Amino acid sequence: MKSKSHFSALLTYTPTEEGGRPTPVSSGYRPGFKFPFDKNLFTGIQKFAGTDLAFPGDSVHAEITLLNPEKLTGKYMKAWISIFLKVIN
């Protein structure tokens, strides 16, 4: 069963020289995510657009599907709208 992604993001992986990973990650990688409005760590699946690998220092567009979205119900939409409004004002 295919899950619908919860949001899109431009991800930039920290270069190895700056403390980032020494190896590339594949599309389907499941890192932890922290949001500025919540203290919990969330797991999500990253599906890259246009590539299968991201190397340290690369930026890639990805669709993110959270594995535990019920913990964020109503929180992240309000936060993204708030951030967007601050940017355009």
C-alpha positions as CSV (number, residue, x, y, z in Angstrom):
1,M,0.0,0.0,0.0
2,K,1.4,3.4,-1.0
3,S,1.2,6.2,1.5
4,K,0.5,9.8,0.6
5,S,3.4,12.1,1.5
6,H,2.7,14.7,4.2
7,F,5.0,17.5,2.8
8,S,7.7,18.3,0.3
9,A,11.1,19.6,1.3
10,L,14.5,20.7,-0.1
11,L,16.9,18.7,2.0
12,T,20.6,19.7,2.3
13,Y,22.9,17.1,3.7
14,T,25.8,18.5,5.7
15,P,29.2,17.9,4.1
16,T,31.4,15.4,5.8
17,E,34.0,18.2,6.6
18,E,31.3,20.0,8.6
19,G,30.4,16.9,10.7
20,G,27.9,15.3,8.2
21,R,27.6,11.7,7.2
22,P,30.5,10.1,5.5
23,T,28.3,8.1,3.1
24,P,25.4,8.8,0.8
25,V,21.8,8.1,1.6
26,S,19.3,6.4,-0.6
27,S,15.8,7.4,-1.5
28,G,13.6,5.7,1.1
29,Y,16.0,6.7,4.0
30,R,14.2,7.0,7.3
31,P,15.8,9.7,9.5
32,G,14.4,11.4,12.5
33,F,12.8,14.9,12.1
34,K,12.6,17.7,14.6
35,F,10.1,20.5,14.2
36,P,10.6,23.8,15.9
37,F,7.1,23.7,17.5
38,D,7.3,20.2,19.0
39,K,9.8,18.5,21.4
40,N,9.3,15.0,19.9
41,L,11.5,13.3,17.3
42,F,9.5,12.0,14.4
43,T,10.5,9.3,11.9
44,G,9.8,9.9,8.2
45,I,10.5,8.3,4.8
46,Q,12.3,10.5,2.3
47,K,11.5,9.8,-1.3
48,F,13.9,11.8,-3.6
49,A,12.8,13.4,-6.8
50,G,15.1,12.9,-9.8
51,T,17.8,10.9,-8.0
52,D,18.2,7.7,-6.0
53,L,21.2,8.9,-3.9
54,A,22.2,12.0,-2.0
55,F,25.8,12.5,-1.1
56,P,27.2,14.7,1.8
57,G,26.9,18.3,0.7
58,D,24.0,17.6,-1.8
59,S,20.6,19.3,-1.9
60,V,17.7,17.2,-3.1
61,H,13.9,17.7,-3.3
62,A,12.0,15.0,-1.4
63,E,8.5,14.0,-0.5
64,I,8.3,13.2,3.2
65,T,5.9,10.7,4.7
66,L,5.8,10.7,8.5
67,L,5.4,7.3,10.1
68,N,3.6,8.7,13.2
69,P,1.7,11.7,11.8
70,E,-1.1,11.4,14.4
71,K,1.2,13.0,16.9
72,L,1.3,16.2,14.8
73,T,-2.4,16.4,13.9
74,G,-3.3,20.1,13.6
75,K,0.2,21.3,14.8
76,Y,2.3,21.4,11.7
77,M,-0.2,23.0,9.4
78,K,-0.7,25.9,11.9
79,A,3.1,26.3,12.2
80,W,3.7,26.3,8.5
81,I,1.0,28.9,7.9
82,S,2.5,31.0,10.7
83,I,6.0,30.8,9.2
84,F,4.6,31.5,5.7
85,L,2.8,34.6,6.9
86,K,5.9,35.9,8.7
87,V,7.9,35.5,5.5
88,I,5.5,37.4,3.3
89,N,4.8,40.2,5.8
